[in-house]
């Protein structure tokens, strides 16, 4: 069975200050074994495509930086000027590999009827050697994190299986726990606000909506942080964090109590176990940055990697929180 919700790092009361006792979720038993036979799956319609975000390098402070001084002030709380400067000059870019998403379901076995989302990496025919490395790395990372069925984090997307087609495409099948992303939520919320007109007959309407939004965003960030901490506790870095890499089961702020954020896009995940430190074609950039920062021993490199992951999270999601929070301002 899936583990219970991890201990929360943020206090998240119900909107209006009320509290409810947690409701037990009805979760089906799952197996840590992966299905590798394509006959077990049925593919549905195309959902879309996107590219991965990855930390590529550090640029000079002249070309980096935040455009919004308010974000600088928000991030500066609790951080030294050196740490803020490191965040300021970090380059996060979209990679060359484009993946496709399809809906589908399991049609055989004990999980028959389970809804899935397929992530498809380009095949060898397209010359996508990097895509093959990314697909293999994502498969291995999920398999490792799911190796113990008693220690599976619900804030990380669950992999059901994987297979390769005749054209060399790598298909990863994930359980469909949500198709929205945190980026989708920000976009939908912004567009909805542009269409809405203020309710002048109810002076409390704006305050109530702001309370719902605050609660929703806190649960979103808290869930993403829980997934990231689980990865770090199991010697894995994410290295591709961003609003698009957090899956949501709802974008309705009134349903914030049932929100379940999950991390996805583990293609650039890095093994920071001491026996694997510095190994991996997709992690060369991380170790070069670690060496440039003066990290030489395995312990120092591991500490650098964890700090690097956390700082990307704080940078991207602090600016994201500012963007969402100011929609009503």
C-alpha positions, -999 to +999 in steps of 0.1 A: +000+000+000+011+036-005+025+052+026+006+078+045+011+115+037+047+126+048+050+149+077+043+184+066+068+213+068+042+241+067+012+248+088-017+247+064-050+254+082-083+253+063-095+285+047-110+307+073-089+292+101-110+261+105-093+227+108-106+192+098-093+158+107-076+142+077-098+121+056-084+087+047-078+083+010-090+052-008-058+039-024-055+007-043-027-017-035+002-013-060+032-034-069+067-021-072+073-044-102+072-026-136+053-038-167+075-040-197+052-057-222+034-031-245+005-055-248-005-046-212-013-010-223-037+007-246-027+041-261-052+069-264-051+104-278-022+128-279-022+152-249+007+175-260+044+179-259+070+198-240+108+201-233+127+196-200+141+223-179+177+218-167+204+238-150+230+242-176+256+267-163+263+299-144+265+331-163+280+364-152+258+385-129+256+412-156+234+390-178+215+373-150+192+385-122+156+389-114+136+415-132+114+422-102+129+438-071+101+425-050+112+390-058+148+399-047+134+412-014+113+381-009+142+358-015+167+377+006+150+368+038+173+343+056+199+341+028+234+356+026+243+380-003+266+352-016+237+327-018+214+353-034+241+360-060+244+323-068+207+321-074+208+353-095+233+340-120+220+304-124+210+296-160+180+273-163+172+265-199+150+242-219+167+212-234+167+201-270+147+169-264+110+172-269+088+145-255+051+137-263+024+128-238-005+104-245-034+092-224-040+055-221-049+027-197-038-008-185-057-035-203-042-067-187-029-078-153-039-069-118-039-032-126-064-036-155-084-004-160-058+019-144-056+052-163-021+061-175-002+089-190+025+079-215+057+099-218+074+092-252+111+100-259+123+103-295+137+072-311+171+063-323+160+069-359+157+105-350+193+105-338+182+112-302+211+097-282+205+122-254+169+112-253+179+076-248+201+085-219+173+107-204+147+079-207+170+053-192+180+077-163+143+085-156+134+048-157+162+038-133+154+066-109+117+057-106+125+020-103+149+028-075+125+051-056+097+025-060+119-005-051+104-007-016+066-008-018+064+003+019+084+034+012+068+051-018+062+088-017+028+100-029+044+133-039+064+117-067+047+105-099+043+066-100+058+046-129+038+016-140+060+003-168+082+010-198+089-004-232+106+004-265+090+005-299+104-008-332+114+028-341+135+030-310+111+053-291+111+049-253+077+048-237+073+054-200+038+047-185+028+066-154-003+063-133-026+091-142-029+110-109-034+144-126-027+161-159-023+197-148+010+212-138+018+241-115+025+262-146-010+253-159-025+265-126-008+299-128-019+304-164-055+293-159-058+314-127-044+344-145-067+340-175-097+335-152-090+366-133-089+387-165-124+375-173-139+379-139-155+411-127-153+422-090-183+414-069-192+448-055-222+433-037-200+411-015-171+430+002-158+397+016-156+380-018-121+391-026-107+383+008-123+348+007-107+341-027-073+353-015-076+329+014-084+300-009-055+309-031-031+312-003-041+278+011-039+262-024-004+276-031+009+265+003-003+230-003+012+230-037+046+241-025+045+219+005+037+188-016+065+196-040+089+201-011+079+167+004+087+149-029+120+167-032+130+159+004+121+122-002+144+121-032+173+137-012+167+112+017+172+084-009+203+099-025+187+113-056+187+149-069+160+162-092+179+188-112+150+197-135+127+215-111+102+241-122+064+248-122+060+225-153+076+195-134+049+195-106+018+176-116-016+185-099-048+165-097-069+197-096-065+235-104-097+244-086-088+265-055-120+255-037-107+219-039-073+228-023-079+203+006-078+174-019-048+188-038-020+162-044+012+177-060+036+152-075+071+157-089+078+144-125+105+148-151+133+129-133+153+125-166+182+146-152+181+130-117+215+125-102+226+097-079+245+112-050+253+080-032+290+081-022+298+052-045+282+070-075+295+105-068+308+122-100+295+095-123+269+100-151+269+117-185+239+138-176+254+151-144+287+165-158+275+200-155+266+196-118+300+182-109+318+210-129+298+236-109+307+218-077+344+218-085+342+255-095+326+262-061+355+244-043+338+211-035+364+184-038+355+155-014+325+133-019+309+148+012+313+183-001+300+174-036+269+157-020+262+188+001+267+210-030+242+189-050+215+190-023+220+228-019+219+232-056+186+214-059+170+233-030+182+267-043+167+260-077+134+251-059+135+283-039+144+305-068+117+291-092+089+287-068+095+319-049+091+338-081+061+315-090+045+322-056+050+360-061+034+357-096+004+338-084-001+358-051-001+391-070-029+382-094-055+398-072-033+428-063 
